[in-house]
Amino acid sequence: MDNATDSSLPLNETLVEETTENSVVVVVVSSGICFLIAAVGILGNAGVVWIIINYRSMRQAVMNVYILNIGVADFVIGLLYLPEIVQFDIGWQLGEAACKAMRFVMLSCLYVSILSMLAVAFER
């Protein structure tokens, strides 16, 4: 009889426990890193948007308007990315409509960001 197909053999419980503990550590560390990146992105883009909106001279140049577009788009992407980080391990809990709306807004902001960078390149 082949040992690989014998279901009566005991499992190596130590290996199972170590694998479970390692996977929890990986999820916590990767979620923490993603949260940190999203937080830095949100704060940085909020700063860019605040500076361009509050200083009239910054709104005079077309290039700064493109940078404002990039900042707003990346800010929204950062905000929408946080629920995915929180629900990383348990799966999507906000329903199908929220999932589709979030994907639409996230992809729209992604395209706005990319097309604004393309406009900056053409402007130069």
N, C-alpha and C positions, 0 to 999 in steps of 0.2 A: 504494500500500500504506500502511496506517495505521501510524504509528510506535508507538502504544500497544500494538498486538498483535504487533509484530515482536520475536521472542525473540532475534534475533541482535545486537541493540543491546547495547553494553557497559553494565554497571551502574555507577553512580556510587559507586565504592568508598569515597570519602571520606565521603559521606553515610551509607553503611551503617556504617562504623566509628564515626562520631560518634553515630549513633543507638544503637549497641550500648553505647558508653561512657556515654552519658547514661542509658540504661535501668539499667545496673549502678549508677550513682551514685544514681539514684532508689530502687532496691531497697535499697541499703545505708543511705541516709539515712532512708527510711521505716521500715525494720526497726529502726534505732537509736532512732528516736523512739518506736516502739511498745514496744521493750524498756525504754526509760526510763520510760514511763508505767506499764507493768506492774510494774517494780521499785518505783517510788514507791507504787503501789497495794498491793503485797504488804507492804512495810515499814510503811506507814501503818495498814493493817488489822491487821497482826500486833501493832502497838503498841496499838491499841484493844482487841483481844481480850485481850492480856496484862494491860492495866490493869484491865479489868472482871473478869477471872478472879482476879487476885492481890489485889484489894482487896475485902474482904467487903462493905463499905458500898456499893460500886458495884453489887452484885448485889441489893440490897434493893429498888430501885425497878423497877417493871415496864418503864418507859421504857428503862432501861439494858439490860434483857434483849432488847428489840427492837433496840437499837443493837448488842448482841453478835451477834444473828442477822444483821444487815446486814453487820457486820464479817467474820464467818466466811464468809458467802456470797460477799462481794466478794474475800476472800482466796483462796478456792478458784477463783473465776473468773480472778483474776490468775495463779495457778499453772498453770491449764490453758491459759491464753492463750500462755504462753511457748513450748510446742512448736509452735504455729502460726506464731509469729514466726520461729523457727529454720527451719522448713520452708516458709516463704513462697515462696521462689523455686523450690524443687525439687519441690514437690508433697508430698502426704501419703504418708509412708513407713511408718507404724506399723500398717497393716492395717485392714481394714474393721471388725473387732470393736472395736478401740481407737477408731476414728473414731466409731462409734455410741455407745459408752460415754461418750466424752468429750463428745459433743453432748448426751446425756441429762443428765449431771451438770452441764454448763455451763448448760443451759436450766433445770434444776431450781433451781440456785443463783440464776439470774436471777429466777425467779418468787419464790423465798424472799425475795430482797432487795426486790423491788417490793411484795410483800404485807406485809413487815415495815414498810416505809415507810408503807403504807396504814394499818397498825395504829397506827403512831406518830401519824398524822394524826387517826385516830379517838380515840386516847387523850387528845389535847390537847383 
